[in-house]
């Protein structure tokens, strides 16, 4: 008995040692840089916090790489940007990935997306709106706002670059600039902190969305970047245990669900569910196998956000065309990012009324973040005489929220 226990202990120690030894070592000179950019990255009582900080920290912890948020340095964006370009083993976040920046850095992500806007303070712009080419804009040096302002039609001679958000806000107040080109969430937060009268600021235009990443110096240790990327990807798919991914939990703490830029019609998902239900009624085994294999039309070949998933009456997922690895998972009692037990609602509704609509929040294969979604479901008896609940969802567009 003693020899068996000893052998098991030795095997356990070897396994533990092997798992620890596989962790990628953090280079001694590795640093991470950021700025005050809430809710993505900010200092709270002197401690680095925020959505991007937590995603980075969690990814490194999952990879078994020792890391402390004390290793993150806050500085002016332009200084951090230049340092990342010139210093090996340096990571900078949260940075919008653009064609102009693509070859200057290496990337891990995406982390999140955010609208870019024109912030304004002068009320007269609402009634006597000049053309974009006549607007005087202020941007943060090396910030995405410079590229976005140019794309919006503001000539370079009308774009004034400053180092800090406080300078940008002041230029709107004193009238030397008409608009500040900046990200919506950080801009709203910083205006509340900086301006004496934040209520006087408003959004003149929405300029579209930008997606944020961690940017690395080109000579950064590739093992570190790969480890971070691998864990960021894994955090977006580990739904089996709790019904919600690690990524969704973190994003939900800082930013609520948003609308999708691309959507489908409700009739599309109704048609897909009815088509699938009819196929299951005629050939349950073959249809469920096709769903699990992601075959068209159960997973649309041109739109990966349009797909079928099937529950049994006990809220166990039988098949999922987009995430086949989740099949066999019982989702009873498990919630979405807002705490809603939408899967239980689907099954309960199907058993009571046959078909219906349920709204919930979910991540999106086409965009980054958590999104408003609705599912159409229907109850069907398969050719094997078992009951199934067939579902398909669609992400809601901004004019539907």
Secondary structure, 3 states (H helix, E strand, C coil): CHHHHHHHHHHHHHHHHHHHHCCCCCCCCCEEEECCECCCEEEECCEEECHHHHHHHHHHHHCCCCCCHHHEEECCHHHHHHHHHHCCCEEEEEEECCCCCCCCCEEEEEEEEEEEEEEECCCHHHHCCCCHHHCCEEEECCCHHHHHHHHCCCCHHHEEEECCHHHHHHHHHHCCCCEEEEEHHHHHHHHHHHCCCHHHCEEEEEEEEEEEEEEECCCCCHHHHHHHHHHHHHHCCCCCCCCCCHHHHHHHHHCCCECECCCCCHHHHHHHHHHHHHHHHHCHHHHHHHHHCCCCCCECCCCCCCEEEEECCCCEEEEECCCHHHCCCECCCCCCCCCCCHHHHHHHHHHHHCEEEEEEEEECCCCCCEEEEEEEEEEEECCCCCEEEEEEEEECEHHHC
